[in-house]
Amino acid sequence: MNKKAILVLALVVALALPTAAMAAAEFSLGGYIKLDAFWDSTQENKNMNSVIARNNAVNAHHGRLKFTSQSTRFNFTIKGPKLWGATTTGFIEIDFDQQGDAVAGTNAGTASNGYLPRVRNAFFRFNWPETELLFGQYFTFVSQWFPELLQDGPFQITGTPTARMAMIKLTQKFAGAWQVGAMIGESNAITNGETYSGNDKAGAESTEAPQVQAQVQFQQDLWGKAAWYGTPIPFTAQVTGAWQRGITQDAARGLLVTGQNAYNAIAGATRHQYHDPWVVMGTLFLPVIPTHSANLAGTASLQTSWWVGQGVEAFGWIGFGSNVFRFSGQDAAGVNYFDVNLMNRFGGQIQGQYYFTNQWFLTGAWGMSKSFGVGAFEAGGNAGTAFKANAFAADTVNYHNEFDLALWYRPIQAFKFGLQYAYARTNYFQNLRSGSAVTPSNVTNLGETHRVEFVGLFFF
């Protein structure tokens, strides 16, 4: 055999080896293309997951019309070989919702400019008849009940957070209707994200302790089913708990100023403190007008989730600012010390849904979040005296709520169109004025927004 024939044979073998290795796997492509168009009365972000600027903030309150396709996404599902008696599956999902950094060439999001791709989910799992073991990045237990609304990741600030993390998760069914689950993953920064100064991490930091979550679920067809994202499911009840340990670094603090209630900065000692964010969530899904088949026409459902915890940003809720600083004394040099406390909050959501036909259906949803146990925020203070007051690290939210009403039309499985009205309101702890004069008309702690939104989706 001459050298040329040997080279050709070697090339054929080299190309055949990967094919043989992947012969036991099946690949499929999925996802959707989404156009999102909305008008709103403020400059809130696309997903409505930010707090609302005060009504006296003139630059933030003017009508805006925006079109975007950045929510488009695609995924790969890989069906692998059997192992240990389990079926194996892999899943990778990419979207384009990453805005980029303010660095030349990476700041995306303007007209005729692309959005940056990001890994949304990436995991593989083993499935036995009543057991599932998952490794990789996926939604946590507290992130299973997004209201079926037009914006992506709705109610992240009130009811259901968008929390995906690298994890190991185990779920086990038993006694027919029951399921228990547990997961461990990387702990999240408690406040303000993770930043770096040179090679040193600054600001809020994660620790060597993982985040842990556990869930108990009861799900059974008691009187029929109703739709959740177009799939009939029965009565469902869940209780979920989550905990992690994290570090906060003492940050800039401020006391309220007499009159306007703006903040004056307070000098203080820098130190790290360990904290234990936690949350407990309860969920119910109720078929109100049930079906006993795949026909959803004339059916109705009610879903509600409620939670309570502290430092809940660690589990995916956003927009609050968890730090509350409580004065704890002064050293011999007169330097102030403040203990960092994680804010207590509770919140939840309610969704009602009715199917006029199998193609037309209506979703109404309301969500809220409220702080509690914060205490008084006193004005004034003197560096040589005990403040006996709480302080903030930022302009902190006391209460937030949102209402949405969405009409959906899905003529066939491949296409889905929606029209929605939304109203959101934020109440802050402090009042702020607009301009130099202090009058009742320009001092407020309230921000409100209205939005009308249209979406079109093509699923593939």
Number of C-alpha atoms within 10 A of each C-alpha: 5 6 8 9 10 11 11 11 11 12 11 11 12 11 10 11 11 10 12 10 9 12 11 11 17 12 13 10 12 12 17 17 16 19 16 21 18 19 17 22 17 23 19 19 11 20 14 22 22 19 25 25 23 26 20 19 17 11 10 16 20 12 13 13 13 11 15 17 18 21 20 19 20 17 19 16 18 17 17 19 15 14 10 9 11 16 16 21 20 19 19 19 19 17 20 19 21 16 17 14 11 9 8 7 8 13 16 19 17 10 8 7 9 15 21 17 15 14 14 19 18 19 18 19 19 20 18 13 10 11 16 18 18 20 18 20 21 23 17 25 23 29 19 13 22 21 28 21 24 24 20 18 20 24 31 22 27 26 29 26 25 22 20 20 22 18 21 19 22 18 18 16 17 10 7 10 12 16 18 18 19 19 21 21 21 17 22 24 21 29 25 16 14 14 12 9 8 7 6 7 12 14 19 20 21 23 15 9 13 18 24 21 23 21 20 18 18 17 17 15 13 10 14 18 27 32 24 19 10 16 10 19 21 22 20 19 19 19 20 20 20 24 23 25 21 25 19 23 17 21 21 15 20 20 23 22 16 11 12 16 20 16 21 15 14 14 15 18 12 11 13 15 12 14 17 14 24 22 23 20 22 19 21 19 23 22 25 19 17 22 21 13 10 13 15 24 17 15 22 23 23 21 23 21 23 21 23 19 21 22 27 28 25 27 28 19 22 20 18 26 21 28 25 22 24 20 18 15 15 18 9 6 7 12 13 20 19 23 17 25 18 22 20 21 22 21 22 23 25 19 23 19 25 22 22 14 14 17 16 17 22 20 21 21 23 22 26 22 25 18 21 12 8 15 10 10 17 16 19 13 16 8 13 11 11 13 20 14 19 23 27 23 21 16 16 19 21 19 22 26 23 25 19 22 20 21 19 21 17 18 12 9 11 11 15 18 18 20 19 21 20 21 18 22 19 23 22 21 16 20 18 22 21 16 11 7 10 13 12 8 9 17 21 21 19 20 21 20 24 18 20 18 20 20 20 19 20 15 15 12
